[in-house]
Amino acid sequence: MAAAASLVTASLACAQPAPDTGSLGAGSSDADGGGPGGPEPEDTLPGLDVSTVLDGLENPWDVVVAPDGAILTGQRSGGFVVSRPDGSTGPVEADLQDLFVASETGLMGIALAPDFEDSRTVYTCQGHQGDVTDIRVVSWTVDPEWTALTRTGTVIDGLPTASGRHGGCRLLAMPDGTLFVGTGDSASPTVPQDPASLGGKVLHITADGAPAPGNPDPASPVYSLGHRNVQGLAVQPGTDRLYGVEQGTSRDDEVNLLRAGANYGYRPDRLPFVYDESVPMTDPVRVPGAVEAVWSSGPSTLATASGAFVTGDAWGEWDGSLVMGIQEESRLVFLRLAEDGESVTHRADGLVGEHGRLRSVTPQPDGSLLVTTDNGENDSVLRVSPAG
């Protein structure tokens, strides 16, 4: 599938028209929420208590919690680490001999199957090298003692990668057993708008990798397109609204309300054979009907790396808000959405500069968050709770 996607991309690149400067230098815009960048941060967030769950890590990309209380993370360069229910910590054996690690790609998203208590199934999204080099979703089972992961299959392959840049790859397991997969565009100019490529998309698949029911094209796993590098996926509690968090170029990180068949307007192919990052993240001029972001960071990037919703009375007025891990600006950003979910009304920032680059945010039933740091050495999994 990866080779076929490369041929399609090359064919489309050869057919490029003359350079189109119709939207040169333009940025994305918010229809609401205070314009690009949205509302200014306010100082109304509860105090945050922070404790360390795991440390001594290197670029832990994601973290999940099992029903028995085990906390599992994976390091981008390879290797799983667990905090077990009995309090012991250590590596979890796994065969990662085919792991492709380069730039932003490696061992990335992790998700537990909704029937994990019975199936012990874990999903990962990871770089692969062998006969082909691509990114793929892999299924595993883990033993009850959390000592070893056994690979059980490849769910879907052919997610494109080249240098390893813009590899995605966020997983979201749904109660019905399907998976949403947020992918990156591999820094390739035609990929985001190419319906035959799995890059620069949000995919919706069954547990065996088939297109999920309700996809726009019943024969395709593609749910939405026109994305640059999807880093977060989250369903708003009490609704069926699915949100994607995406990293921008030098500006305009985005939160998008995802809908089946929608095009979010990233099209970096204005110059033949060139990955042109001067184009807008959402470009209604060159992508008619492109869906505007619910929120964008405006004229500078924060490097939005994940997204989840916090719940619980201890969060006060921020109960139900979307929280994002931020790499470049080293913080958590909380966004309160309007009633219709189409815009942002308030923003607050937490842990500003306290723990360096922050990657994943994983909500817990008690209202706390598990947060991974992404500093490249002596990284941690942190537990963050509203004080009080």
C-alpha positions as CSV (number, residue, x, y, z in Angstrom):
1,M,0.0,0.0,0.0
2,A,2.9,2.4,0.8
3,A,4.5,1.8,-2.6
4,A,1.1,2.4,-4.4
5,A,0.6,5.7,-2.4
6,S,4.1,6.8,-3.5
7,L,3.3,6.2,-7.1
8,V,0.1,8.2,-6.8
9,T,1.9,11.0,-5.1
10,A,4.6,11.1,-7.8
11,S,2.0,11.0,-10.6
12,L,0.1,13.9,-9.1
13,A,3.3,15.9,-8.5
14,C,4.3,15.5,-12.2
15,A,0.9,16.9,-13.2
16,Q,1.3,20.0,-11.1
17,P,0.1,23.3,-12.7
18,A,2.1,26.4,-12.8
19,P,2.7,27.9,-9.3
20,D,-0.4,29.3,-7.8
21,T,0.1,32.3,-5.5
22,G,-3.6,32.9,-4.8
23,S,-3.2,32.7,-1.1
24,L,0.5,33.3,-0.6
25,G,1.4,34.2,2.9
26,A,-2.2,34.0,4.3
27,G,-2.9,32.4,7.6
28,S,-5.8,30.4,9.0
29,S,-8.5,32.4,10.8
30,D,-11.0,31.8,13.5
31,A,-14.5,32.9,12.7
32,D,-15.1,33.2,16.5
33,G,-13.1,32.9,19.6
34,G,-11.3,36.2,19.3
35,G,-9.7,35.8,15.9
36,P,-6.5,33.9,15.2
37,G,-5.0,32.8,18.5
38,G,-8.4,32.9,20.1
39,P,-9.0,34.5,23.6
40,E,-6.1,35.6,25.7
41,P,-5.2,33.3,28.6
42,E,-6.9,34.1,31.9
43,D,-5.8,33.3,35.5
44,T,-8.8,31.3,36.6
45,L,-7.4,27.7,36.4
46,P,-7.2,25.8,39.8
47,G,-3.8,25.2,41.2
48,L,-2.2,22.0,39.9
49,D,-0.6,19.3,42.0
50,V,2.1,17.3,40.2
51,S,3.6,14.0,41.1
52,T,6.0,11.7,39.2
53,V,4.7,8.2,38.1
54,L,7.7,7.2,35.9
55,D,11.0,8.9,35.3
56,G,14.3,8.3,33.6
57,L,12.6,8.0,30.2
58,E,13.4,9.3,26.7
59,N,10.7,10.9,24.7
60,P,7.7,8.9,26.1
61,W,5.1,9.6,23.3
62,D,1.9,8.3,24.8
63,V,0.6,6.8,28.0
64,V,-2.4,4.6,28.8
65,V,-3.9,3.1,32.0
66,A,-5.4,-0.4,32.2
67,P,-8.4,-1.3,34.3
68,D,-6.1,-3.0,36.8
69,G,-4.3,0.3,37.3
70,A,-1.1,-0.5,35.3
71,I,0.3,2.6,33.5
72,L,2.0,1.8,30.2
73,T,4.2,4.2,28.2
74,G,6.4,3.8,25.1
75,Q,9.6,5.6,24.3
76,R,9.8,7.0,20.7
77,S,13.2,5.4,20.1
78,G,11.8,2.0,21.2
79,G,10.9,0.2,24.4
80,F,7.8,0.0,26.7
81,V,7.9,0.9,30.4
82,V,5.2,0.1,32.9
83,S,4.2,1.0,36.4
84,R,2.4,-2.1,37.7
85,P,-0.5,-2.2,40.1
86,D,1.8,-3.6,42.9
87,G,4.0,-0.4,42.6
88,S,6.9,-2.1,40.7
89,T,8.2,-0.4,37.6
90,G,10.3,-1.6,34.7
91,P,10.5,-2.5,31.0
92,V,8.0,-4.6,29.2
93,E,9.5,-7.1,26.7
94,A,8.4,-6.6,23.1
95,D,9.8,-7.4,19.7
96,L,10.6,-4.1,18.1
97,Q,13.3,-5.2,15.7
98,D,11.5,-3.7,12.7
99,L,10.9,-0.3,14.4
100,F,11.8,2.6,12.1
101,V,13.0,5.6,14.2
102,A,13.8,8.9,12.5
103,S,13.0,12.5,13.2
104,E,9.5,12.5,14.7
105,T,8.7,8.9,13.9
106,G,9.2,5.8,16.0
107,L,7.0,4.2,18.7
108,M,4.1,6.7,18.9
109,G,0.4,6.3,19.8
110,I,-0.8,3.6,22.2
111,A,-4.4,2.6,22.9
112,L,-6.1,-0.2,24.8
113,A,-8.9,-2.1,23.1
114,P,-12.3,-1.4,24.8
115,D,-12.6,-5.1,25.7
116,F,-9.0,-5.1,27.2
117,E,-10.1,-6.9,30.4
118,D,-10.9,-9.9,28.3
119,S,-8.7,-9.6,25.2
120,R,-5.6,-8.0,26.8
121,T,-5.2,-6.2,23.4
122,V,-3.0,-3.2,23.0
123,Y,-2.6,-1.1,19.8
124,T,0.4,0.9,18.8
125,C,1.2,3.2,15.9
126,Q,4.8,2.9,14.9
127,G,7.4,3.3,12.2
128,H,8.2,0.1,10.3
129,Q,11.3,-0.9,8.2
130,G,11.7,-4.0,6.2
131,D,10.7,-4.7,2.6
132,V,9.0,-1.2,2.8
133,T,9.4,1.7,5.2
134,D,6.1,3.0,6.4
135,I,4.0,3.7,9.5
136,R,1.5,1.1,10.7
137,V,-0.9,0.2,13.5
138,V,0.1,-3.0,15.2
139,S,-1.9,-5.1,17.7
140,W,-0.4,-6.8,20.7
141,T,-1.5,-8.8,23.8
142,V,0.1,-8.3,27.2
143,D,0.3,-10.9,30.0
144,P,-1.5,-10.3,33.3
145,E,1.9,-9.6,35.1
146,W,2.8,-6.9,32.6
147,T,6.1,-8.4,31.7
148,A,5.8,-9.0,27.9
149,L,3.9,-7.8,24.9
150,T,3.3,-10.3,22.1
151,R,2.7,-9.0,18.6
152,T,-0.6,-10.4,17.1
153,G,-0.8,-8.6,13.8
154,T,-0.7,-5.5,11.7
155,V,-4.1,-3.7,11.7
156,I,-3.3,-1.3,8.9
157,D,-0.1,-0.3,7.0
158,G,0.9,2.0,4.3
159,L,0.8,5.3,6.3
160,P,3.5,7.2,4.5
161,T,6.9,8.3,5.8
162,A,10.1,9.5,4.2
163,S,12.5,11.3,6.5
164,G,10.3,10.5,9.5
165,R,9.0,14.1,9.7
166,H,5.3,14.5,10.2
167,G,4.6,10.9,11.2
168,G,1.4,11.5,13.2
169,C,0.3,9.2,14.9
170,R,-2.5,9.4,17.4
171,L,-4.8,6.5,18.2
172,L,-8.3,6.7,19.7
173,A,-10.1,3.5,20.5
174,M,-13.9,3.8,20.5
175,P,-16.4,1.9,22.6
176,D,-17.7,0.0,19.5
177,G,-14.3,-1.4,18.9
178,T,-13.3,0.8,16.0
179,L,-10.2,3.0,15.9
180,F,-9.6,6.5,14.8
181,V,-6.0,7.1,13.6
182,G,-4.6,10.6,13.2
183,T,-1.8,10.7,10.6
184,G,0.9,13.1,9.3
185,D,1.5,14.1,5.8
186,S,5.2,12.9,5.7
187,A,6.1,16.4,4.6
188,S,5.0,15.5,1.0
189,P,3.3,18.2,-1.0
190,T,0.4,16.3,-2.5
191,V,-0.4,13.9,0.3
192,P,-2.9,15.9,2.4
193,Q,-5.3,16.4,-0.5
194,D,-4.7,12.9,-2.1
195,P,-7.7,10.7,-1.3
196,A,-5.6,7.6,-2.2
197,S,-2.9,8.4,0.4
198,L,-3.4,7.6,4.1
199,G,-1.2,10.5,5.1
200,G,-2.5,13.9,6.3
201,K,-5.8,12.2,7.2
202,V,-7.9,11.0,10.0
203,L,-8.7,7.3,9.4
204,H,-11.6,5.3,10.9
205,I,-11.1,1.6,10.8
206,T,-12.3,-1.6,12.4
207,A,-10.1,-3.7,14.7
208,D,-9.1,-5.8,11.6
209,G,-8.2,-2.7,9.6
210,A,-11.2,-2.5,7.3
211,P,-13.0,0.8,6.7
212,A,-15.4,1.5,9.5
213,P,-19.1,1.8,8.8
214,G,-20.1,5.3,8.0
215,N,-16.9,6.4,6.3
216,P,-17.5,8.7,3.3
217,D,-16.2,6.1,0.9
218,P,-17.2,2.6,2.1
219,A,-14.1,1.2,0.5
220,S,-11.6,3.6,2.1
221,P,-10.4,4.1,5.7
222,V,-10.2,7.9,5.2
223,Y,-12.6,9.8,7.5
224,S,-11.3,13.3,6.9
225,L,-8.5,14.9,4.8
226,G,-6.5,18.1,4.3
227,H,-4.5,17.7,7.5
228,R,-0.8,18.5,8.2
229,N,0.1,16.5,11.3
230,V,-2.6,15.2,13.5
231,Q,-1.3,14.9,17.1
232,G,-4.5,14.6,19.2
233,L,-7.9,13.0,19.0
234,A,-10.7,13.3,21.6
235,V,-14.4,12.9,21.9
236,Q,-16.2,15.6,24.0
237,P,-17.9,13.9,26.9
238,G,-21.7,13.9,26.7
239,T,-21.6,14.5,22.9
240,D,-20.5,12.6,19.8
241,R,-18.2,15.5,18.8
242,L,-14.8,14.3,17.7
243,Y,-11.9,16.9,17.8
244,G,-8.5,16.8,16.2
245,V,-5.5,18.7,17.4
246,E,-3.0,19.5,14.7
247,Q,0.5,21.1,14.6
248,G,0.8,24.2,12.3
249,T,3.7,25.5,10.3
250,S,5.4,28.5,11.8
251,R,1.8,29.6,12.9
252,D,-1.7,28.3,13.3
253,D,-1.7,25.2,15.4
254,E,-5.3,24.1,15.1
255,V,-8.2,22.4,16.9
256,N,-10.7,21.0,14.4
257,L,-14.2,19.6,14.9
258,L,-13.9,16.5,12.7
259,R,-16.8,15.4,10.4
260,A,-16.9,12.5,8.0
261,G,-15.8,13.6,4.5
262,A,-14.7,17.1,5.6
263,N,-11.6,18.7,4.1
264,Y,-9.6,20.9,6.5
265,G,-7.8,22.8,3.8
266,Y,-4.1,22.1,4.1
267,R,-2.6,22.0,0.5
268,P,1.2,22.6,0.4
269,D,1.6,21.8,-3.3
270,R,1.5,25.3,-4.8
271,L,5.0,25.1,-6.1
272,P,5.8,22.0,-8.3
273,F,7.7,19.3,-6.4
274,V,8.1,21.6,-3.3
275,Y,6.6,21.1,0.1
276,D,5.4,24.7,0.5
277,E,4.8,25.5,4.2
278,S,4.0,29.2,3.4
279,V,0.4,28.1,2.5
280,P,-2.3,28.6,5.1
281,M,-3.2,25.7,7.4
282,T,-6.8,26.2,6.2
283,D,-7.0,27.5,2.7
284,P,-10.5,28.2,1.4
285,V,-9.1,29.9,-1.7
286,R,-7.3,26.8,-3.1
287,V,-9.5,24.2,-1.3
288,P,-13.1,25.3,-1.8
289,G,-15.3,24.3,1.1
290,A,-12.3,23.9,3.5
291,V,-13.6,23.7,7.1
292,E,-12.2,26.5,9.4
293,A,-10.6,25.6,12.7
294,V,-12.5,25.8,15.9
295,W,-9.3,27.4,17.4
296,S,-5.9,28.4,16.0
297,S,-2.8,29.6,17.7
298,G,-2.5,32.6,15.4
299,P,0.7,34.1,14.2
300,S,3.1,31.8,16.2
301,T,3.1,28.1,16.8
302,L,2.8,26.6,20.3
303,A,3.5,23.0,19.0
304,T,0.2,21.4,20.1
305,A,1.0,17.7,20.8
306,S,-2.1,16.1,22.1
307,G,-5.7,16.8,23.3
308,A,-8.1,15.4,25.8
309,F,-11.1,16.6,27.9
310,V,-10.8,17.0,31.6
311,T,-13.8,16.2,33.9
312,G,-14.6,16.5,37.5
313,D,-15.9,19.2,40.0
314,A,-12.4,19.9,41.2
315,W,-11.7,21.6,37.8
316,G,-14.3,24.2,38.7
317,E,-15.3,26.3,35.7
318,W,-12.8,24.3,33.6
319,D,-14.7,21.0,34.0
320,G,-15.3,19.7,30.5
321,S,-12.6,21.8,28.9
322,L,-10.2,20.6,26.2
323,V,-6.6,20.4,27.4
324,M,-3.5,20.2,25.1
325,G,0.1,19.2,25.8
326,I,2.4,21.9,24.3
327,Q,6.0,21.3,23.3
328,E,7.5,24.5,22.1
329,E,5.8,26.8,24.7
330,S,6.2,24.2,27.5
331,R,2.8,24.2,29.1
332,L,-0.7,22.8,29.2
333,V,-3.4,24.9,27.4
334,F,-7.0,24.6,28.5
335,L,-9.8,25.7,26.1
336,R,-13.4,26.1,27.0
337,L,-15.7,25.5,24.0
338,A,-18.9,27.3,23.1
339,E,-22.2,25.5,23.6
340,D,-22.3,24.4,20.0
341,G,-18.7,23.2,20.0
342,E,-17.8,25.4,17.1
343,S,-15.6,28.0,18.8
344,V,-13.5,28.7,21.9
345,T,-14.7,31.2,24.6
346,H,-12.0,31.0,27.2
347,R,-8.4,29.9,27.6
348,A,-6.1,29.2,30.6
349,D,-2.5,27.9,30.7
350,G,-1.0,25.6,33.4
351,L,2.5,24.3,34.3
352,V,4.1,27.1,32.3
353,G,7.8,26.4,31.9
354,E,7.8,24.0,34.9
355,H,8.5,20.7,33.2
356,G,9.8,21.5,29.7
357,R,8.1,20.2,26.6
358,L,4.8,18.4,27.3
359,R,3.6,15.7,24.9
360,S,0.6,13.5,25.7
361,V,-2.4,14.2,28.1
362,T,-4.4,11.2,29.2
363,P,-7.5,11.8,31.5
364,Q,-8.2,9.5,34.4
365,P,-11.5,8.5,36.0
366,D,-10.6,10.5,39.2
367,G,-10.3,13.7,37.1
368,S,-6.5,13.7,37.1
369,L,-4.3,13.8,34.0
370,L,-1.3,11.7,33.0
371,V,1.1,13.9,31.1
372,T,4.3,12.9,29.4
373,T,7.3,15.2,29.0
374,D,9.3,15.3,25.8
375,N,12.7,16.8,26.5
376,G,14.8,14.0,25.1
377,E,16.4,12.9,28.4
378,N,15.3,12.2,31.9
379,D,11.7,12.5,30.7
380,S,8.7,11.6,33.0
381,V,5.2,10.5,33.2
382,L,3.5,13.0,35.5
383,R,0.2,12.9,37.3
384,V,-1.5,16.3,37.3
385,S,-4.5,17.0,39.5
386,P,-6.5,20.1,40.4
387,A,-5.5,21.2,43.9
388,G,-8.0,21.2,46.7
